[in-house]
């Protein structure tokens, strides 16, 4: 079968389409024929070799995908051959024609959800869910500021927070992105390329500030976040690409809490709980992934370049 393989860490050019051995399921495992693959920023971080997680070389990248179950191993009870599924994590890697998965990594894909949309669930929606509800303990009636709301995680957070009864303020850097954020349920949308975001947030919250801030680029925004978080507010660091200097007194004066997260730290029990909630959100229509661009599997390098461009919106997927 065809799969993307990485034999050395580096730039997008290390992503190579190759022929690899066929996959066979073991105990409580399934093979899924992949119809769409989700491209996540952390895929690019791992590819460079600078991320905390360093897989053994060579490897096939990717965690998120959607497709159809083609074979099940002994003990599989939740799925059968022919089932439409989305995949949140794999054993073999998702950038491929087929993926080998643990049964716990496979989830039902509703008929009204496309394969590209299914490939956009795993990392983005689990990240948004954990940031909003596990880390920030967000409550209905509170205000959440979602930085970078036009991206995959940001749009997921907008949809989940709106359905939870929160007032949602989203930021984006382009007119297209701002329109998309508004369409997905944000009450207010700001341009994060402008310098008046803190003033606008205070205006929308009657000078209280946001109860919860989801931060996608902490090395740029964390200092400003501390100036617009509410008393006893919570800032959740979801993404970061460097260092930043902040004044802790800004946090002290507000009794604010700075939290951070990564999905790699989820226990098996917590992972099952999060995806049970997301399965329900997908089935009910609360979760509505937005697909921005599709690339053939052979053009994985282009997809890696695209996902890191400023102003990107929605989800980028590969089609095997």
Number of C-alpha atoms within 10 A of each C-alpha: 11 17 26 25 21 21 14 15 19 16 15 18 12 17 26 18 18 13 12 12 8 12 15 13 17 16 12 16 22 29 27 31 22 26 21 30 33 32 29 24 14 17 16 23 19 18 25 16 15 12 13 8 12 13 14 9 11 11 17 23 23 23 25 27 37 32 27 21 23 16 18 24 17 11 11 16 10 12 17 15 13 13 16 24 25 34 32 27 21 23 13 19 21 31 30 30 20 25 29 26 24 21 21 19 22 25 22 18 23 17 10 10 17 17 24 26 24 29 33 32 29 23 22 22 25 21 22 24 22 22 28 24 15 14 17 23 11 21 16 12 12 17 27 30 29 28 27 28 33 31 25 30 30 27 32 28 33 29 24 24 27 20 15 17 14 21 23 26 26 29 24 26 20 18 11 13 22 23 14 21 31 21 12 20 20 27 16 17 24 23 18 19 11 8 9 11 18 18 13 18 23 17 12 16 17 9 15 16 26 29 25 30 29 29 26 22 16 22 17 16 16 22 17 14 27 27 16 26 30 24 17 15 25 28 29 22 21 21 18 15 11 9 9 12 9 15 10 11 11 17 23 13 11 17 14 21 18 16 15 15 16 12 13 8 9 13 10 10 8 13 18 14 11 19 21 12 12 21 17 12 17 20 16 11 13 17 24 20 26 20 17 13 16 18 17 14 23 20 18 23 18 15 23 22 13 15 24 13 9 10 15 21 27 23 26 25 28 25 21 19
